[in-house]
Amino acid sequence: MATRDLLDEAAIAAELDKLPSWSRDGAEIRRQMKAPSFMAGIELVAAVARAAEDADHHPDIDIRWRTLTFALSTHSAGGLTGKDFELAQRIDELASAHGAE
């Protein structure tokens, strides 16, 4: 899958099947989770920020005490691409490592 090409509906559905914690909201995918503590959430956000920099793909992040919401879309492509799903998978891995659910 080319990471910068817009995905069609079937490809988006197939990718979402692999990421059950994520949902589609228009031209983005979103996941909300709870961290075990406020500081654990901030540490998770820092880890996601490092992964995002490495991938040159940056999520929108909302922090509300222990509740974190991540939203991904490839704005330069005008919708969802493989980059969004690759970073979503990495966020899932980091969330698990930081005890977020």
C-alpha positions as CSV (number, residue, x, y, z in Angstrom):
1,M,0.0,0.0,0.0
2,A,1.4,3.4,-0.9
3,T,1.5,5.4,2.2
4,R,0.7,8.8,0.6
5,D,-2.1,7.7,-1.8
6,L,-5.7,8.2,-0.7
7,L,-7.4,5.0,0.2
8,D,-10.7,4.0,-1.2
9,E,-13.7,2.9,1.0
10,A,-12.9,-0.8,0.8
11,A,-9.2,-0.2,1.8
12,I,-10.3,2.0,4.7
13,A,-12.7,-0.6,6.0
14,A,-10.0,-3.3,5.7
15,E,-7.5,-1.2,7.6
16,L,-10.1,-0.3,10.3
17,D,-10.8,-4.1,10.8
18,K,-7.1,-4.4,11.8
19,L,-7.5,-1.6,14.4
20,P,-10.6,-2.3,16.4
21,S,-10.0,0.6,18.9
22,W,-10.1,3.2,16.1
23,S,-13.2,4.6,14.3
24,R,-13.7,6.7,11.3
25,D,-15.0,10.3,11.6
26,G,-15.2,11.7,8.1
27,A,-11.8,12.1,6.6
28,E,-10.0,11.0,9.8
29,I,-9.7,8.1,12.2
30,R,-9.9,8.6,15.9
31,R,-9.1,6.7,19.1
32,Q,-9.8,7.7,22.7
33,M,-8.1,6.0,25.6
34,K,-7.6,6.4,29.3
35,A,-4.1,6.5,30.8
36,P,-3.5,5.1,34.3
37,S,-2.6,8.6,35.5
38,F,-2.2,12.1,34.2
39,M,1.6,11.7,34.1
40,A,1.4,8.4,32.3
41,G,-0.8,10.1,29.7
42,I,1.7,12.9,29.2
43,E,4.5,10.3,28.9
44,L,2.4,8.5,26.3
45,V,1.9,11.7,24.4
46,A,5.6,12.3,24.4
47,A,6.2,8.8,23.0
48,V,3.6,9.4,20.3
49,A,5.2,12.7,19.5
50,R,8.6,11.0,19.0
51,A,7.0,8.4,16.7
52,A,5.1,11.0,14.8
53,E,8.3,13.0,14.2
54,D,10.1,9.8,13.0
55,A,7.2,9.1,10.6
56,D,6.9,12.8,9.6
57,H,3.1,12.4,10.2
58,H,1.5,14.3,13.1
59,P,-1.8,13.4,14.9
60,D,-4.1,15.9,16.5
61,I,-4.0,15.1,20.2
62,D,-6.5,16.2,22.9
63,I,-5.6,15.7,26.6
64,R,-8.3,15.8,29.2
65,W,-6.8,14.7,32.5
66,R,-6.3,11.0,31.9
67,T,-8.4,10.8,28.7
68,L,-6.4,11.1,25.5
69,T,-7.9,11.4,22.0
70,F,-5.8,10.9,18.9
71,A,-7.0,11.9,15.4
72,L,-5.2,11.1,12.2
73,S,-5.7,12.3,8.6
74,T,-3.3,13.1,5.8
75,H,-4.2,16.7,5.3
76,S,-1.8,17.1,2.3
77,A,-3.6,14.3,0.5
78,G,-7.1,15.4,1.5
79,G,-8.1,12.3,3.5
80,L,-6.9,8.9,4.7
81,T,-3.7,7.2,3.5
82,G,-1.6,4.4,4.6
83,K,0.4,6.8,6.8
84,D,-2.6,7.2,9.0
85,F,-3.1,3.5,9.6
86,E,0.7,2.9,10.1
87,L,0.8,5.6,12.8
88,A,-2.4,4.4,14.4
89,Q,-0.9,0.9,14.8
90,R,2.2,2.5,16.4
91,I,0.0,4.5,18.7
92,D,-1.8,1.3,19.8
93,E,1.6,-0.3,20.5
94,L,2.7,2.7,22.6
95,A,-0.6,2.9,24.4
96,S,-0.3,-0.7,25.4
97,A,3.3,-0.2,26.6
98,H,2.1,2.8,28.7
99,G,-0.8,1.0,30.3
100,A,-3.5,3.0,28.5
101,E,-6.8,1.4,27.5
